[in-house]
Amino acid sequence: MPERNQNLVGKVFSHLTVIKQVEDSVDAKWVHRHRWLCQCDFGRQTIATTASLNSGQVQSCGHASLANLESGDKHQASYLTDKLSTTKKTGYRNISKTYRNGRWRYRVAVMYDKKQHAGLRDTLEEALAYREELRVKWWPGYKKQS
């Protein structure tokens, strides 16, 4: 069992180097989590808990997944295609049909960094254009696949 109140300053966990301790967080069950400001080899900073650093759950600022997205990694590239889906009623990724205020509308939703960025559009063409706007704005390294 790891010792309590570890001082992780200066320690290296994969791509992250711990700089300093920041304000602890308390979850819904009143469990205190020690949080640390870390510098990634990539140049960005991120905050991680002691448990996530020790377990290896957090290893970088996320640059590895961004590199996969930019490099066209097969798994990530599948999310970028506009291939018609058989499970969606609209046939397009990130676009669904919803009934609001007495009429059918198209709902566009793009996820990035655990946040959903969404909007409603009246026509499928408007929804497709808005989806491209959201992808360019929120997905780093996104380039329209030709």
VENWO-V986221 format. One record per residue. N is the residue number from 1. PSI is psi in radians with two decimals (* if undefined). BURIAL is # if it has 9 or more other C-alpha atoms within 8 Angstrom, else .. D_LAST is the distance of its C-alpha to the last C-alpha in Angstrom with 2 decimals. Layout:
N|PSI|BURIAL|D_LAST ; N|PSI|BURIAL|D_LAST
This chain:
1|2.29|.|52.09 ; 2|2.62|.|50.71 ; 3|2.61|.|53.17 ; 4|2.72|.|53.04 ; 5|0.85|.|52.25 ; 6|2.52|.|50.50 ; 7|1.87|.|49.88 ; 8|0.00|.|46.39 ; 9|2.23|#|46.27 ; 10|-0.25|.|45.22 ; 11|2.63|.|44.09 ; 12|2.28|.|40.74 ; 13|1.76|#|38.64 ; 14|-1.91|.|35.73 ; 15|-0.08|#|33.63 ; 16|2.37|#|35.79 ; 17|2.21|#|39.06 ; 18|2.21|#|41.28 ; 19|-0.93|#|42.43 ; 20|2.87|#|44.69 ; 21|2.43|#|45.56 ; 22|-3.12|.|44.44 ; 23|2.31|.|45.88 ; 24|2.70|.|46.26 ; 25|2.71|.|44.72 ; 26|2.18|#|46.69 ; 27|-3.03|.|45.15 ; 28|-0.41|.|46.55 ; 29|0.28|.|49.13 ; 30|0.56|.|50.40 ; 31|2.18|.|49.05 ; 32|2.33|.|48.65 ; 33|2.13|#|45.60 ; 34|2.29|#|45.83 ; 35|2.57|#|42.67 ; 36|2.45|#|41.74 ; 37|2.18|#|39.66 ; 38|2.56|#|37.71 ; 39|2.22|#|35.96 ; 40|2.67|#|32.92 ; 41|-0.46|.|32.38 ; 42|-0.29|.|29.03 ; 43|-0.19|.|31.11 ; 44|2.83|.|30.79 ; 45|2.61|#|33.63 ; 46|2.82|#|33.82 ; 47|2.34|.|36.70 ; 48|2.71|#|37.69 ; 49|2.84|#|40.80 ; 50|-0.80|#|43.33 ; 51|-0.76|.|42.61 ; 52|-0.56|#|38.83 ; 53|-0.84|#|39.45 ; 54|-0.63|.|42.24 ; 55|-0.30|.|40.44 ; 56|0.12|.|37.22 ; 57|-0.65|.|35.22 ; 58|2.15|.|33.91 ; 59|-0.23|#|33.07 ; 60|-3.12|#|30.83 ; 61|-0.10|#|29.46 ; 62|0.07|.|26.25 ; 63|-0.48|.|24.51 ; 64|-0.76|.|23.96 ; 65|-0.57|.|21.78 ; 66|-0.68|#|19.85 ; 67|-0.69|.|19.39 ; 68|-0.71|#|18.12 ; 69|-0.77|#|15.53 ; 70|-0.62|#|14.40 ; 71|-0.17|.|14.80 ; 72|0.53|.|12.65 ; 73|2.39|#|15.94 ; 74|-0.76|.|15.73 ; 75|-0.82|.|17.84 ; 76|-0.64|#|16.09 ; 77|-0.49|#|12.52 ; 78|-0.47|.|13.89 ; 79|-0.34|.|14.56 ; 80|-0.28|.|11.11 ; 81|2.75|.|9.68 ; 82|0.30|.|10.24 ; 83|2.35|.|12.19 ; 84|2.30|.|15.39 ; 85|2.46|.|18.34 ; 86|-0.26|.|21.69 ; 87|-0.36|.|23.71 ; 88|2.46|#|22.54 ; 89|-0.52|.|24.20 ; 90|-0.43|.|21.26 ; 91|0.10|#|18.82 ; 92|2.56|#|16.38 ; 93|2.57|#|16.46 ; 94|0.17|.|18.44 ; 95|2.21|#|19.85 ; 96|2.85|#|23.31 ; 97|2.37|#|25.94 ; 98|2.61|.|29.24 ; 99|1.94|.|32.53 ; 100|2.38|.|33.85 ; 101|0.74|.|36.77 ; 102|0.22|.|37.28 ; 103|2.75|.|33.78 ; 104|2.35|#|30.46 ; 105|2.89|#|27.67 ; 106|2.21|#|24.22 ; 107|2.17|#|24.25 ; 108|2.23|#|21.23 ; 109|2.18|#|21.86 ; 110|2.27|#|20.00 ; 111|2.43|.|22.07 ; 112|2.31|#|22.42 ; 113|0.79|.|25.55 ; 114|0.34|.|27.48 ; 115|2.49|.|27.15 ; 116|2.28|.|25.61 ; 117|2.06|#|24.08 ; 118|2.90|.|24.23 ; 119|2.82|.|24.97 ; 120|2.47|#|25.90 ; 121|2.68|#|24.48 ; 122|-0.60|#|26.12 ; 123|2.79|.|23.32 ; 124|-0.65|.|20.20 ; 125|-0.75|.|18.17 ; 126|-0.68|#|19.78 ; 127|-0.73|#|19.13 ; 128|-0.74|#|15.35 ; 129|-0.71|.|15.43 ; 130|-0.65|#|17.89 ; 131|-0.74|#|15.94 ; 132|-0.73|.|13.14 ; 133|-0.83|.|16.16 ; 134|-0.73|#|17.74 ; 135|-0.79|#|14.90 ; 136|-0.70|#|14.60 ; 137|-0.73|.|18.41 ; 138|-0.32|.|19.43 ; 139|1.87|#|17.03 ; 140|2.36|.|17.63 ; 141|0.10|.|14.85 ; 142|2.25|#|12.14 ; 143|2.36|.|8.93 ; 144|2.13|.|6.27 ; 145|2.27|.|3.80 ; 146|*|.|0.00
